[in-house]
């Protein structure tokens, strides 16, 4: 409980548990106290270890699941680029995706959010910076001249 409510003082913890307990028999009593603890489901923690790798007009992004799912299974992850705010959403069963439509030559970082039935986590720490690149255009003005059993080829890069 203190992971979710770190500022609670001992009296606040006791009050919360008493107020939210499932009653057992006549409570409070010496067997059950105020009942069985009933803690609320919460939003998950932020994903960690976000790593990006560049590609042609895209980046591959991977991450580690949050250490706390908030008491409810993670249903999806959303990855967001900076700049441009391009996003990709994947099932909670996955921990990687590709973000497409990026501008080659522009550096990007990525954050990841986890969502469960209760809500969405805060964003992860940003990934490493990557710059998508593509293959160069083909050479132009290609010319070949032949001589005795050989050819000389010239082109413009």
VMD Tcl script that draws the C-alpha trace (Angstrom):
set ca {
  {0.00 0.00 0.00}
  {2.85 2.37 0.77}
  {4.17 1.94 -2.78}
  {0.96 3.51 -4.06}
  {0.50 6.03 -1.21}
  {4.06 6.80 -0.08}
  {3.05 9.93 1.84}
  {0.63 8.05 4.16}
  {1.50 8.16 7.84}
  {0.85 5.02 9.96}
  {-2.51 6.36 11.19}
  {-3.60 6.98 7.58}
  {-2.63 3.43 6.59}
  {-4.61 1.99 9.51}
  {-7.63 4.17 8.74}
  {-7.56 3.23 5.05}
  {-7.35 -0.49 5.81}
  {-10.17 -0.33 8.40}
  {-12.43 1.66 6.07}
  {-11.83 -0.59 3.06}
  {-11.80 -4.03 4.72}
  {-14.20 -6.81 3.70}
  {-16.03 -7.60 6.95}
  {-15.77 -11.12 8.45}
  {-18.19 -12.28 11.12}
  {-18.90 -9.49 13.59}
  {-16.08 -6.99 13.23}
  {-13.88 -5.79 14.69}
  {-13.00 -9.01 16.47}
  {-9.93 -10.89 17.68}
  {-9.85 -13.25 14.67}
  {-10.39 -10.92 11.71}
  {-9.74 -7.48 13.17}
  {-11.68 -5.21 10.84}
  {-11.86 -7.85 8.06}
  {-9.81 -8.84 5.03}
  {-7.77 -6.08 3.41}
  {-9.28 -4.77 0.18}
  {-6.91 -2.62 -1.78}
  {-8.03 -0.69 -4.84}
  {-6.74 -1.37 -8.32}
  {-4.62 1.50 -9.55}
  {-2.98 2.64 -12.75}
  {0.24 0.75 -13.54}
  {3.71 2.08 -12.97}
  {5.70 3.48 -15.88}
  {7.52 1.08 -18.23}
  {11.34 1.06 -17.95}
  {14.48 0.48 -20.02}
  {13.15 2.05 -23.22}
  {15.60 1.41 -26.08}
  {15.30 2.62 -29.68}
  {17.09 1.53 -32.88}
  {16.87 3.53 -36.13}
  {15.69 2.31 -39.52}
  {14.64 3.90 -42.82}
  {11.91 6.43 -41.90}
  {11.20 4.43 -38.76}
  {12.52 3.25 -35.41}
  {12.17 0.01 -33.46}
  {11.38 0.59 -29.77}
  {11.50 -1.95 -26.93}
  {10.89 -1.65 -23.17}
  {10.47 -3.56 -19.91}
  {7.07 -3.96 -18.27}
  {6.41 -1.83 -15.19}
  {7.30 -3.38 -11.84}
  {3.73 -2.72 -10.62}
  {0.64 -3.37 -12.75}
  {-1.66 -1.62 -10.24}
  {-3.51 -4.82 -9.42}
  {-5.03 -5.05 -12.91}
  {-3.39 -6.65 -15.97}
  {-1.75 -4.31 -18.46}
  {-3.97 -4.22 -21.56}
  {-1.86 -2.04 -23.87}
  {1.21 0.12 -24.32}
  {1.41 3.40 -26.21}
  {4.75 4.57 -27.64}
  {5.15 8.26 -28.54}
  {7.92 9.96 -30.54}
  {9.52 13.30 -29.77}
  {9.41 15.33 -31.92}
  {6.28 14.87 -34.07}
  {4.21 13.00 -31.44}
  {3.79 9.95 -33.68}
  {2.31 7.03 -31.74}
  {1.95 3.28 -31.90}
  {-0.33 1.24 -29.64}
  {0.27 -2.45 -28.98}
  {-1.30 -5.15 -26.83}
  {-0.10 -5.52 -23.26}
  {1.32 -8.91 -24.28}
  {4.10 -7.19 -26.31}
  {7.14 -5.17 -25.27}
  {8.32 -3.80 -28.62}
  {6.98 -2.08 -31.72}
  {8.02 0.06 -34.68}
  {7.11 3.70 -35.19}
  {6.85 4.52 -38.89}
  {6.56 7.77 -40.84}
  {9.57 9.40 -39.18}
  {11.63 12.03 -40.96}
  {15.04 10.76 -42.04}
  {17.88 12.84 -40.61}
  {15.82 14.04 -37.61}
  {16.84 12.80 -34.14}
  {14.02 11.19 -32.11}
  {13.46 9.89 -28.58}
  {10.52 7.76 -27.44}
  {8.46 7.33 -24.28}
  {6.13 4.47 -23.37}
  {2.93 4.45 -21.28}
  {1.19 1.35 -19.90}
  {-2.59 1.09 -19.52}
  {-4.81 -1.23 -17.49}
  {-8.57 -1.27 -16.80}
  {-8.16 1.59 -14.32}
  {-6.13 4.04 -16.43}
  {-2.80 4.99 -17.98}
  {0.60 5.25 -16.31}
  {2.90 8.21 -16.40}
  {5.30 8.19 -19.34}
  {8.56 6.30 -19.06}
  {11.92 7.98 -19.09}
  {12.83 8.87 -22.69}
  {14.78 6.39 -24.79}
  {18.18 6.95 -26.28}
  {18.19 9.35 -29.25}
  {18.13 7.79 -32.73}
  {18.20 9.34 -36.21}
  {16.37 7.45 -38.96}
  {18.28 7.24 -42.26}
  {17.62 5.77 -45.65}
  {19.73 4.50 -48.51}
  {21.14 7.19 -50.82}
  {19.66 8.00 -54.21}
  {21.22 6.10 -57.12}
  {24.10 7.70 -59.05}
  {23.25 9.82 -62.09}
  {25.02 10.61 -65.37}
  {26.45 7.11 -65.61}
  {28.71 6.83 -68.66}
  {30.91 4.00 -69.87}
  {33.58 4.06 -72.51}
  {35.23 0.94 -73.77}
  {38.75 0.36 -74.87}
  {40.69 -2.78 -75.62}
  {39.14 -5.44 -73.27}
  {38.18 -2.93 -70.56}
  {35.64 -0.22 -69.77}
  {35.88 3.05 -67.91}
  {32.72 4.01 -65.99}
  {32.05 7.49 -64.58}
  {29.04 8.84 -62.65}
  {27.79 11.67 -60.47}
  {27.14 10.71 -56.84}
}
mol new
graphics top color blue
foreach p $ca { graphics top sphere $p radius 0.5 }
foreach p [lrange $ca 0 end-1] q [lrange $ca 1 end] { graphics top cylinder $p $q radius 0.2 }
display resetview
